[in-house]
Amino acid sequence: MKTILLNPGPVTLTDRVRESMLGPDLCHREPEFADLQAEIRRGLLAVYQLPPDAWAAVLLTGSGTAAVEAMLTSFVPRTGKVLVLENGVYGERIAAICERHTIRYERLRHDWLEELDLTRIRTTVRGDPAISHVAVVHHETTTGRLNDLAPLASLCREHGAELLLDGVSSFGAEEINFEQWPIAAVAATANKCLHGVPGTCFVIVRRDALAAAQSPKRTVYFDLQTYVEHQDKNGTPFTQSVQTFYALAAALCELAAEGGWHARRDIYRARIIQVRHLLIRLGVRPLLREGASSCVLHAFELPQGLSYGEFHDALKARGFVIYAGQSTLAAGIFRISMMGAISPQDVGRLCAAFEEIIATAD
Ligand SMILES: *Cc1c(COP(=O)(O)O)cnc(C)c1O
């Protein structure tokens, strides 16, 4: 029996993506690798139709956190300051990265079940002219909340602050308005909404914003300017994870063939709404209202009479891996992500498994 991953990355792969990794061995200093890298960089910009003279896709070897760390250390100049908005684990991780690298920052904590408080954000940005950047998680995977970026973007524009987005679990499936929002950079990864494998992550950078951020460098491995210089000349500063590049190239072809991010959003949404409605009918309560949730992942309170471990194991025995809550939410919730190669039949079997497990628990 094939196991379907309902955790928020890594995802269940298509055969084409899995088999692509059996491509020829490549030296990362040979033209074949340069072609592969260039194809992926073009493909990533094409997801949101970004012109390559204004934007660059920077490829790194690492998980999503590596991209977020590279973005923060490369973009916030020593004379600048970043306002970090937190309503979950990943927002808190941004602050932890700033702390470790002694990046000047201020954090605005929110309860994990709260949406971003624009009034507090406005007061903070107004009161501190040193704030040059606002860092925020687009889809906060902790709860499944899609943070509402449009009003935050206008607030930032009004005050001359630029956005640094953790788009790790939204890039490729949610709207990111690169034209109208004052975005300096978006960090993301191959193995979430793009359906590649873990190992490659990337930062989409606005070229003029990266150039303007230059100040004494904070890191060797994560300096995005170094990567842009090498990758624009078809090179790479360090060894890249060649096989995961093959997978990302194949996954980007599949996304384009499927109709791009809009189509992917519609597919995820249809799947998650089907599951959500079934769970509600079975008496399971969603953590957030439907309109506040992403298309990628929804969180639910555990069904009556089942611990997370029991629920998880019963589903795993039927071929589905769900995901626990983190930290204070660990004991009370479970999460379902709809990324990856999941067929309508798989969703049907999942719904049947929910009915069976939850009915017998009552
Ligand atoms: C998955 C994820 C990350 C990165 O996690 P890694 O384990 O480093 O890949 C960062 N931010 C968000 C919002 C995520 O969902």
The ligand as a Gaussian input file, in Angstrom:
#p B3LYP/6-31G(d) Opt

LIG

0 1
 C        8.172000      24.269000       6.496000
 C        8.298000      25.705000       6.831000
 C        9.553000      26.320000       7.040000
 C       10.864000      25.603000       6.912000
 O       10.983000      24.396000       7.531000
 P       12.189000      23.416000       7.138000
 O       11.964000      22.286000       8.062000
 O       13.447000      24.144000       7.366000
 O       11.996000      23.086000       5.685000
 C        9.580000      27.677000       7.261000
 N        8.467000      28.413000       7.304000
 C        7.247000      27.870000       7.124000
 C        6.055000      28.759000       7.149000
 C        7.126000      26.499000       6.883000
 O        5.917000      25.943000       6.694000

